[in-house]
Amino acid sequence: MEYSIKILKEHFLVGKSVSMSILENKTQMLWKQFMPKRRKIKNVISDDFFSVEVYPNDYFDAFIPTKTFKKWAAVKVENFKNQPEEFEQLYIPEGKYAVFTYKGKSSEAYKCYQYIYGEWLSVSGNSLDNRPHFAVMGEKYKNDDPTSEEEIWIPIK
């Protein structure tokens, strides 16, 4: 699987979030709540959508499918000024990321994540950093289409 190492500059994201687990996946519900209201967000500087996971510090110590994390549906903004109160703000600090290009149906992206966390990470010489993980869904993203493309950003140190 193709990947590159990049330094991400700080990002300001605005959107909606929900607490969920792998077992109780609320991703679809989150995006259904976010998409109709997203046009109210101010200072948007990209057409890309961000699907973000914020994990507790000990999340990856052991795989527990009921362990919760925060999932975000968001867009990138210039700053947090004058944002509607119904939205939440997420700051992603500058840092090093492994960036994977995933091509295929979004319903099968779990295979890519299994490879990253189950194989690639252990042989890459990198370890996870405690910053948000995210996928960037740009102009080539087509939801559950087999020709869809997205970038998966994994924080490393």
Backbone torsions as a table, in degrees:
resi	resn	phi	psi	omega
1	MET	NA	134.2	-178.9
2	GLU	-71.4	138.3	173.7
3	TYR	-152.8	164.1	174.1
4	SER	-141.5	162.6	176.6
5	ILE	-105.3	127.0	-177.8
6	LYS	-133.0	152.7	171.2
7	ILE	-98.8	117.3	178.8
8	LEU	-84.7	128.9	170.9
9	LYS	-75.3	159.2	-178.5
10	GLU	-54.3	145.0	179.0
11	HIS	-125.3	142.7	172.1
12	PHE	-112.8	117.9	-179.0
13	LEU	-116.8	144.9	176.2
14	VAL	-129.7	135.3	-179.5
15	GLY	179.2	-147.0	-179.6
16	LYS	-123.3	152.3	177.1
17	SER	-137.9	162.1	177.8
18	VAL	-149.7	146.1	173.8
19	SER	-85.1	132.0	-177.9
20	MET	-153.5	175.8	175.5
21	SER	-131.3	171.7	175.7
22	ILE	-61.7	-40.3	-178.4
23	LEU	-69.6	-37.8	-179.9
24	GLU	-112.1	75.5	-175.5
25	ASN	-77.5	120.0	-178.7
26	LYS	-112.6	20.2	-175.2
27	THR	-59.2	-48.9	-179.1
28	GLN	-59.3	-44.9	179.2
29	MET	-60.0	-43.2	-179.6
30	LEU	-60.0	-48.5	-178.4
31	TRP	-68.3	-32.7	176.7
32	LYS	-66.4	-31.3	176.3
33	GLN	-76.5	-36.9	-174.6
34	PHE	-77.0	-47.6	-169.7
35	MET	-57.7	-44.6	-178.9
36	PRO	-66.1	-21.8	-175.1
37	LYS	-104.0	-6.8	-171.2
38	ARG	-59.7	-26.7	-177.6
39	ARG	-69.1	-12.5	177.6
40	LYS	-77.8	-15.1	-176.6
41	ILE	-71.7	136.2	-177.3
42	LYS	-94.6	155.6	172.6
43	ASN	61.0	32.6	178.8
44	VAL	-68.9	132.6	-176.4
45	ILE	-119.0	12.4	179.6
46	SER	-154.8	149.7	174.7
47	ASP	-84.9	-6.1	-177.7
48	ASP	-73.9	151.7	172.9
49	PHE	-108.1	147.6	-178.6
50	PHE	-119.0	124.0	172.9
51	SER	-106.1	109.9	-168.0
52	VAL	-117.5	142.8	172.2
53	GLU	-119.8	129.5	174.3
54	VAL	-114.9	111.1	-174.5
55	TYR	-99.3	146.9	172.2
56	PRO	-63.5	157.3	-177.5
57	ASN	-52.6	-37.5	-175.6
58	ASP	-95.9	10.7	-173.4
59	TYR	-55.7	-42.9	-173.8
60	PHE	-91.8	7.2	177.7
61	ASP	-65.2	-37.7	177.7
62	ALA	-152.4	142.1	-179.8
63	PHE	-78.9	114.2	177.1
64	ILE	-129.2	106.5	-172.9
65	PRO	-61.2	-15.9	179.5
66	THR	-95.8	-3.8	179.9
67	LYS	-68.0	133.4	-173.6
68	THR	-93.9	155.1	174.8
69	PHE	-146.7	172.0	-179.9
70	LYS	-101.9	127.5	179.7
71	LYS	-109.9	136.4	-177.4
72	TRP	-120.9	146.2	164.8
73	ALA	-118.2	120.5	-170.5
74	ALA	-152.9	170.0	172.3
75	VAL	-128.3	158.5	-179.7
76	LYS	-87.4	133.8	179.6
77	VAL	-124.4	161.5	178.5
78	GLU	-67.7	-40.0	179.7
79	ASN	-161.7	177.3	-177.5
80	PHE	-92.3	5.4	-176.7
81	LYS	-67.3	139.0	172.2
82	ASN	59.4	31.2	178.3
83	GLN	-82.6	142.4	177.6
84	PRO	-58.8	142.7	-176.7
85	GLU	-62.5	-22.7	-177.6
86	GLU	-72.2	-9.0	-179.4
87	PHE	-106.9	156.3	177.9
88	GLU	-106.0	161.1	-178.1
89	GLN	-118.1	139.8	178.7
90	LEU	-133.6	122.9	177.1
91	TYR	-99.3	127.1	174.8
92	ILE	-111.4	115.0	-178.2
93	PRO	-72.8	162.9	176.1
94	GLU	-59.0	145.3	178.1
95	GLY	178.7	171.9	-178.3
96	LYS	-86.7	135.2	-179.0
97	TYR	-134.6	145.7	165.4
98	ALA	-92.4	125.9	-175.5
99	VAL	-114.5	118.2	-179.2
100	PHE	-107.5	139.3	174.4
101	THR	-96.7	116.7	177.9
102	TYR	-102.3	129.0	177.1
103	LYS	-120.5	124.0	179.3
104	GLY	143.5	-174.3	-179.3
105	LYS	-66.1	138.9	178.1
106	SER	-62.9	-29.0	179.4
107	SER	-69.3	-12.5	179.2
108	GLU	-111.1	7.6	-179.2
109	ALA	-64.4	-22.3	179.3
110	TYR	-56.1	-29.4	179.5
111	LYS	-65.0	-37.9	177.4
112	CYS	-65.0	-45.1	179.2
113	TYR	-64.2	-38.7	177.2
114	GLN	-60.7	-41.6	178.0
115	TYR	-64.0	-47.8	-177.4
116	ILE	-59.6	-54.3	-175.4
117	TYR	-78.6	-30.6	-175.3
118	GLY	-89.5	-28.4	-176.6
119	GLU	-124.0	-60.5	-171.7
120	TRP	-56.3	-47.6	-175.3
121	LEU	-58.7	-40.3	-176.3
122	SER	-72.5	-23.3	-178.9
123	VAL	-107.3	-5.0	-173.5
124	SER	-81.8	-18.8	-174.7
125	GLY	84.6	4.4	178.6
126	ASN	-107.3	161.9	171.5
127	SER	-131.4	158.9	-179.0
128	LEU	-68.5	142.3	173.1
129	ASP	-104.4	156.6	-177.4
130	ASN	-88.7	70.6	174.7
131	ARG	-136.1	166.0	-179.9
132	PRO	-59.3	143.2	172.1
133	HIS	-98.9	146.6	179.4
134	PHE	-158.7	162.0	172.1
135	ALA	-117.0	138.8	176.2
136	VAL	-106.4	121.4	-179.7
137	MET	-108.3	100.8	-177.1
138	GLY	-99.2	-152.4	-174.2
139	GLU	-66.0	-21.9	179.5
140	LYS	-89.2	-1.8	-179.9
141	TYR	-79.0	129.2	-178.5
142	LYS	-132.9	37.7	178.7
143	ASN	55.1	-114.9	-173.2
144	ASP	-97.6	30.8	179.2
145	ASP	-88.5	138.7	-179.4
146	PRO	-65.2	-15.2	178.6
147	THR	-96.7	4.6	-178.4
148	SER	-67.2	150.2	176.1
149	GLU	-134.9	143.8	174.2
150	GLU	-150.1	161.5	176.9
151	GLU	-105.5	134.3	178.1
152	ILE	-109.1	119.6	-176.3
153	TRP	-107.3	118.6	-179.0
154	ILE	-114.9	121.3	-178.3
155	PRO	-71.6	129.0	-178.7
156	ILE	-130.2	164.6	174.1
157	LYS	-141.1	NA	NA
